[in-house]
Amino acid sequence: MPVQLSSHAQVLVAERLRAAGCVFAEDEAQLLVAAALTPAALEDMLGRRVAGLPLEQILGWAEFCGLRIAVEPGVFVPRRRTEFLASKAIDLARLVDGSPVAVDLCCGSGAVAAALADAVSGLELYAADIDPAAVRCARRNLGTAGQVHEGDLYAALPIDLRGRVDVLVANAPYVPTGAIGMMPPEARLHEPRAALDGGTDGLDIQRRVVDAAHEWLAPGGYLLVETGPSQLNETARIFEGNSFAAQAAYSAELDAAVVVGTILRK
Ligand SMILES: C[S@@+](CC[C@H](N)C(=O)[O-])C[C@H]1O[C@@H](n2cnc3c(N)ncnc32)[C@H](O)[C@@H]1O
């Protein structure tokens, strides 16, 4: 049973959140009050939020594609913009005959993989991340819907997946190193650096993902990579430089950018 607060007390909670810089203070107040079982728990949650922890890490979940995704402290919080990547992956997986094989590389909490599992029936699903905390979290979120592996990009995957992947999705880190300092403190201070930092131009890990994707994709398979809107053309060029036909897509609603590639026939 959540803690019961008078409407005046709830307004005071929202005011504390607003004073700490929370833009959606009323919504956050409602979520925190609904999650707290005692006044002391509410005070503890409020204190952590006011100190700058991401709301989702305090609640223990984030909403993604209509699902509640468990998010542990120290794990990247899935962003709404990544629903664009997930929806494109879902559409493409549905086009595959039989039982599609899908991989979520750099899976973090496993949000994209979980959305795929929820929307596509008969999926053979794998996810992988280098961070043990993310892997633990993704295992919670996927349960029996897919396997989660720990390791550096493709090195984490079972070897017999080579040449079998119909839909390969990656939301790898893509923030340029020099821009990390300009990110909101929530991300900069409470999400792992390895989840954000994509190297000098932000595209180092994407290059590695695209470069080795040929070995893993099935004939006619798709590679989908989220990128920053300002990096869209450069990410598409990385695809083209690796013999992919690339389609760059942008969602103004979510301010989200994705490149979808298929291997060019020789
Ligand atoms: C931007 S987060 C995205 C997480 C998740 N895909 C999402 O959309 O919520 C990037 C993730 O890539 C992982 N990562 C970074 N470098 C990696 C590598 N070399 N191999 C595997 N995972 C990596 C990080 O641990 C982090 O979880």
The ligand as an ORCA input file, in Angstrom:
! r2SCAN-3c Opt
* xyz 0 1
  C      23.871      4.047    -24.676
  S      23.850      2.599    -23.667
  C      22.463      1.764    -24.418
  C      21.866      0.668    -23.605
  C      20.605      0.062    -24.218
  N      20.850     -0.465    -25.527
  C      19.505      1.086    -24.271
  O      19.162      1.569    -25.362
  O      18.936      1.415    -23.213
  C      25.255      1.741    -24.312
  C      25.548      0.390    -23.684
  O      26.705     -0.141    -24.393
  C      27.475     -0.877    -23.492
  N      28.834     -1.002    -24.063
  C      29.790     -0.045    -24.192
  N      30.877     -0.530    -24.795
  C      30.611     -1.838    -25.061
  C      31.355     -2.880    -25.677
  N      32.599     -2.670    -26.139
  N      30.794     -4.101    -25.781
  C      29.520     -4.312    -25.304
  N      28.765     -3.361    -24.707
  C      29.299     -2.137    -24.596
  C      27.408     -0.090    -22.201
  O      27.737     -0.890    -21.096
  C      25.941      0.370    -22.219
  O      25.121     -0.533    -21.515
*
